[in-house]
Amino acid sequence: MTQGELFPTKKISGLKGPIAQKALESLRAGRTSKQALADVLEAFPEAKTSIKCIYWYASKAGIRLQGKAQEPVKLTEEEFLQNFDEENERAIA
């Protein structure tokens, strides 16, 4: 592949370019956004792709990126009601 094929001077709109396709391929394979960025930069070392680009590609392609999962907080009924009352008192004040 020549430099012109990898980095065309004419901008390719949307998600049709080789860098976008590589990023989307990685994301669809279940890799994280950081891993997808690493894949892109490995395939295209002179690319100026950033993590924000990966997020943009994912957004435009409708790929939902998952963050670090957190355990839900489980409250007893008494704890819930106490927190609810405290929040209402703050809102009223």
N, C-alpha and C positions, 0 to 999 in steps of 0.2 A: 504494500500500500504506500502511496506517495504522500508527501506532506499535504498536498492539495486535497487528497481524498479524506485524510483525517481531519483537517482543519480547513474546510472550504471557506473561501472568501465571501461567498454569498451566504447570508444567514439562513439557516434552515429553521422554519417556524415550528414552535411547539416542541413536540417530543420525538421528532423524526430523525434527529442527528445521531451519530454513532455514540457520542458521550451519553446522551440521554438514554439511548437504548441499553447501553451497558449498565447504567445506574438502575434502570427499571428492571432489567434482567436480574440483577443482584437482589433488589428489594423483593421481587416476586419469588425469589428462591428462599426467602425467609431471613436474609442477612439484615443486620442492623444498618442504620443510616451511616454510621462510621465505617462499617465494613464495606458498604456500597461505595463510599467515597474512596476507600483504599483500593477497591477493585478498579474504579475509574482511573485513579492516578497511576495504578500499575499498568493498565492497558494504554493509557494516554499520558505519559510522564510530563509532557509540556502543557497539559491542560491547566486552565486556571479555575477549575471547579472547586467550589467550597462546600461546606456542609449545608449552607443555605441553599445552594443549587440543588442538592439532593432532596431537601425538604420541598423545594418548589416542584421538582419533577414528580415527586410522590403525590403532592397535592393536585397537580394538574391531571395525573393519571388516576386519581381516586384511590390511591393506596393509603391506607390508614397506618401511620407509624405508631408503634406502641412504646410507651415510656416504661420506666421502672414500675412494676406492679407494687402496690401497697396493700397490706392487709387491712381489711375493713375494721373499724372500731366497733366493738360490740358492747352496747350499754344495757344494763338492766333497765327495767321499766322505771324504777325509782331514779336512776341516774339520768335517764332521758328526760323525765318530767322536771327534775331539778335544773338541768341545762336549759330546757325549754322555758321554764319560769325566769331564769336569770337573763336569757336573751330577750324575752319580752319586757322585762323590767328596764333593761338598757335601751330598748327601742322607745319605750314610753317616756323615759327621762329626758 
